[in-house]
């Protein structure tokens, strides 16, 4: 593995010092933000001192394989990688870090004896040094996008090789990073190995200064649908009165309002959708918005059933027959939601937010309708459209037009479901390629981490 250089020019040192001063100055705002979010998501109130580099107890033995999965999506990708990683490095001890409550909650399911889970600290020079001194990892593996200047410099000084896995970089993010080359340059230059999802991601990362970049594909294509999700979906479908379920998947702030406005602006289309018996399934991306979205739906005069209110984990058939909307206010059930849906509108793509991962929908044979904004997942979105597993529309109005068309023309749905299989076949194998790259380049100290 090529060891990253921590050598900086005088100007870079000065700029990074200013950046560190700013990050330290922002710490009181971070504390207040964590306090506010903990009122809705209690995990944000746990071990707050870790956010600032303070970890209780004596330092562990060290020798961890450190994997950082910032939020829920990255933690799900890590779950696909971890079994192969443990097999490649037998007896390894995992240090799993996160920055969000959803990532932390999902990460708990990945722990084994000897593993440790913690918050990654706020990106100050002091906090990142203390993090590395406490845990003494042998290697750092960052999932997808989490490259922080002080963290990278601390790893370079501590001799901890840092790898970016399943790496993606949108053109928008690359342009923003290049506006601050004295900050982004040392950060991306300091990575020891970058395993990119696609050739376009690799080219952008090289422009930012990454030295060893290899294209190995997107880990998320190796997703498997769990038997538990299939059983739960079969149970739910028996209670939905054969109504066609159309999902709004991982919606972001403002998109539910766009959907309601689009529905109510065209009475003819609304009547058509009601005659088709559509049951809408809304699954907000962020749990803290569940109550807000529920209130929005009810204020619009729609009858809403909340997933959290189902008895015995199963919808009531009589109530479902009269419901307009189901609010998917649960975690860890996205596969079940996709399995019961005829199609899904992709959250984050109807507002300029970059879209969400659509690969899990394809794994569940759920066709996707996506808006114009998919820059965070551009390659997967392009592949889905190319294979016929997804259709791109210009706005929410056009999305609802397509829903009405597709439900009235079931052959489109059949063809799209078949296309999801072709899409997955095109992308699978990325986990094995990640492991092969790590095995061929990882330092001997990692291969001996069982000791």
N, C-alpha and C positions, 0 to 999 in steps of 0.2 A: 504494500500500500504506500502510495506517495505521501510522505509526511508534509502537511501544510506548513507554510511559512508564517511566522508571527512577526516578521520584519515589516516595519511600517516606516513610511516617510515622515519627515517632521510635520508636514501639514496634516497627514492622516492622524498622527498622534494628537495634535491640537484639536482637530475636529472630533475625534472620539472622546477626548476629555470633555469637550463641550456637551456632547451627547450624553455622557455619563452624568454630568452635572444636571442636565435636564431630567433624566430618568430619576435621579435622586429627589429632585424638586417635586416631581409628580407623585411621589409615594403617598402623601396624605390624601390625594384624590383617589388613589387606588384603594386605600383603606375604607374611605367612605363608600366607594362603589361596591366593594365586597360586602360591607354592612347592609347596604340596600338590597343587594341581590340575595343575601342570606335570608331575608324576610320571606322570600318566595321559594328559594332553593336552599335548604339548610346546609347543604354540603359546602357552600361558599363561606360558611362561618367556621368550618373545621380547620384546625392547624394553620391559622392565618399567619403565624410567625414564619412558617416555611416559605411564604411568598417573599420574605425579605431575607432569606438565607439562614434562618435560625431553625435548626433541627434538634429536637430533644434527644436526650440520652447520649451514651457513648457512641463514638463512630463505629459503624459496622466493620466487619473484617475487610471489606473491600473486594475488588475483583469482579464487580458486577458487569454484566452486559446491560448498559443503560439504553432504554428505548423511550423516546418522548413522543407521545400521541396527544396532541393539544386538546382535541375535543372528540365528540362522538364519532364522526366519520373516520378520523384517523385511528381511533381506538378499534373500530370495526376492521379497518385494514390491518392493524397490528394483530388482531385475533386470527386473521388468515395466515399471517407470516409466522407467528410464534411457534406453532407445533413443528414446522420445518426447521426453525431456528434452534429449538431445543434438541431436535434430532441431530442437527449438524454439529452442535457444540454440547455434547452430553454432560449433564450435571451443572450446566451454567446457572448462575444466580441472576435473576432478572431484577433490575431497578426500573420500574415503570412510572413515568411522570406525566402529568397533565396540567392544563391551565383552566379547564372548565369543569363544572359540576357534572355535566352529562358524560364527559370523558372519564372522570373519576369513578362514577357509578358503574359504567360499563366495564372499566378496567378491573374492578374488584373480581369479576367473574373469570379473569385470566390468571389470577394469582395461584402459585404453588408453594409448597414448603420451601422456605429459604428466600423467597422473593420479597421485595419491598416496594411499596407504592407511596408516592409523595407528590407534592406540588413542585413544579419547576419554579424557581424564584424569578421575581421581577428582574429585568435585565440591567442591573447595576454591576459595576466591576466587583464591588465588595460581596454582594450576595452570590454572584456566580462563582467566585473563588471559594466562598464558604461551602457552597453546595458540593463542589468537586473535592474539597478537603475532607468533608464529612463522609461522602460515599465512596470516594476513590474508585470510580469506574475504570475499567480497562479499555472500553470503547464506548462511543456514543452513537446512537442510531436515531436520527430525526426523521419523523414521518412527514413527507409531502412538501411542506412550505416553511417550517419553523426555523428560520435562520436569523439569529439575533447577534448583533455586533459584539457586545461584551461577553456573551456566552462563548462565541467562537474564539475570541482572543484568550479567554481563560483556559479553554481546552488546549489551545496551542502552547501556552506557557506551562501547563501541567503535563504536557506530553500525552494527552488523551486524543487519539484519532477520532475524528467526527465525520460521520457519513450521513448523507441525505438520501433516504430511501423513498421509492414511489414518488419521485420528485416531479412536481409540476410547476410551471411558471407561465402565467398568461402574459400576453403582450402588454396589457394594461399595467400589470404589476411590474414587468420588466422596465417599462418606460418610467414608472414612478421611482423605481430603485436607481435607475441611471441618472436621475436628477440630483442624487446625492452620492456621487461616486467615491468620495472620501470616507463615507460610512459603509456603503454597500460593497465596495471593492475589497476591503480587508475581510469583511464577513464571508463573502462567497469564495474569495481566494483562500481562505483558511480551512475550507472543507477538504478532507482527505480523499473522499470518494463520493460521487454523485451518480445514483442509479435512476435514470429518467423514465417517465412513462412513454414518451414519444420523441421523435426526432425534432419536432418543433420546440418541445420543452427543452431538449438538450441544447439546441442552438441558442435559445434565450439565456439559459444558465451559463453557457460559455461566454456570451457577451458580457455577463455580469462578473466574470473573472474565475469561474470554476475551472479547475485544472484537469481533473480526471473525471470525465463525464461519459457514461455508457447508457445506451438505450436498451432497457430490459422489459418494458411493458408495464401495464397497470395491474397491481396486485388485486384490485377489486374485481377483476374479471374471473378470479378463481373462487368466487363466492359459491357456496353450496346452500341450497334451501334445506332448512332443518326439518326433521321428521315432526318435531313438536309443532312447528308453524303449519305444516300440512294438515296435521290432525286438528289443530285449532281452527283452521280455515274451513275444513269440512264440517266441523261442528257449527260454526257461525252461518255457513251457507244454508244449512237446514232451517235457520230461523229468519232468513231474509225474504221469505215469501217469493223467491225467484225474481226479485227486483234487480235490475242492472245497477251495479254499484259503480259510480265514477268518483275517483279519488283526486283530491288536490293534495299533492304529496310534498311535505316539507315546506309549507308556505312560509313566507317571510312577511314582515310588517307591511301593510298596505295592500297585499295581494288578495286577501279575503274581501276587502272593500271593492277592489276592482272586479272580482267575481260577482259580488252582489249587484253592483251597478250594471254590469254587462247582462246579467239575467233579467233585471227589472226594466232595462231599456228597450227590450224587444218582446212585447207581449205574445206575438205569434210564435216565436221560437220557444218562449217559456211554456206556452200551452203544449207545444209539440213535445218538449222534454217531459212534461208532467204526464202526457198521454203514454209516453214510453215507460213511465213508472220509475224514472231515475231516482236513486237514493244517493245523495251526495255524501262523501266521506272526506272530511277536512282533517288533516294532520299537520298542525303547526310545527315548524322546525324547533322552536324554543319553548320549553315547558312553562316558563314564566308568563307566556302569552295565552295559556289555555283559557283562563277566566275571561280575559279581554275578548277573545274570539267568540266564546260562547255568548257573551253579552251582545256582541255585534250581530250575531245570527238571530238572536231572539228579538232584538230591537227592530230588525227588518221584517218581523212577523213570521219567521220560519220556525217550524217545530223541530227542536234539536234534542237528540239523545246523546248523552255522554258515555263514552266507553267505560269510564270509571264508575258509572252508576249501574252497570249490569250485574245482576245477581248470578252467582255460580259461574262467573266468567263467560256467560253466554247471553246474547241478546234475546229479549222477549219478542216472540213472533208477532203478537198482537200490537205491541207498541211500534215495532218496525214497520208494520203495514201502514201506519199513519204518520210516520216520521218523514220529514223533508231532508234532514241532515243528521249524520252521526259525527260527533266530534271525537277524533282519535286522541284522547288526552292520556296516553300511556307511553311508556318507554319500552323498547325492546320487542315491539310487535310489528315492525315495518313489513317484514316478510308476510305475515298474516294479512295485513292490510292490502298488500299488493296481490296476494293470491285470491282474495275475494272480489277484486276489482276488475271490471271489463277493460278499463283503461285508466291512465293517470295523467293529470296535468302537472307539469314539473314546476315545483316551487322555486323561487329565486330567478326564474327566467322571464316572468312577465313584468317585473320591476328590474331596473338596471343593477342587479345584484350578482350576476354571473352564473346563476343556475345552481343545481345540486347534482349529486351523483345519481345517474340513471341506470347504472349497471345492475343494481339489486332488483330493480323493476324488471329488467330483461331476464334475470335469472328466474323470476317468478312468472315469466311469460305474460307480463302485463305491458301492452303497448303504451307508448308515451306520446303526449301532445306537449310540445315545448314552445315557449315564447322566443323572442328574438335575442334574449340575453343569456348566453351560455358560455361566456368567455373563460370561466374558471374550469370548465370541463369540455373545452372545445373539441378535442380529438374524439372523446367518447361520444359526444353529441353528433359529430360529423359521421362517425361510424354507424351509429344507430339510424340516422337518416339515410345513409347510403344503403344499408341492409334492409331498410323498410320496417325496422322495429319502432321507429319514431317518425313523427311528422312535425315540421316546424311551421308555426303560424306567426302572424305579425302582431297580434294582440289578443286580449282575453275575449273580445267579441268573436274573432275568427276561431278561437279555441272552442267556444260553445257551439259555433256553427259546425265544426268538425265532429264534436260529440254527437250532435243530432244526426249528422250524416252517417257516422260509423255505426250507431245503434240501429239505424234503419237499414243499413247495408252490412249485415254480419259477415259477409265474405271478406270485407276489409280487415275486420278484427281477426279472422282466422289466418289470413296472410301475414298480418303483423305479428301474431303470436308465433307463427312458424319462423319468421325472420329473427325473433329474439334468440333462437337457438343458433342461427348462423352468426349472429353478432357475438355471442359468447365464445363460440369456437374460434373466431378470429383473434380473440384477446387472451385466451387462457394460456397458462404456463409461466406467468410472470413471477410467481412465488419461487419456483424452481430456479429461474434465471437469477433472481436476487440472491438466493442461497449460494449458487455456483460462483457468483461474483465475490461474495463475502468470503467464501472458503478459499478462493484463489488469491485473495489480496489481504485478508485479515492478518494482523501480527500474531506471532506464535503465542504471545501471552493470552490472547483470547482463546486460541485453540486449547490452551491448558487451563481454562477457567474452571474446570471441574475440581481442581486441586484446592 
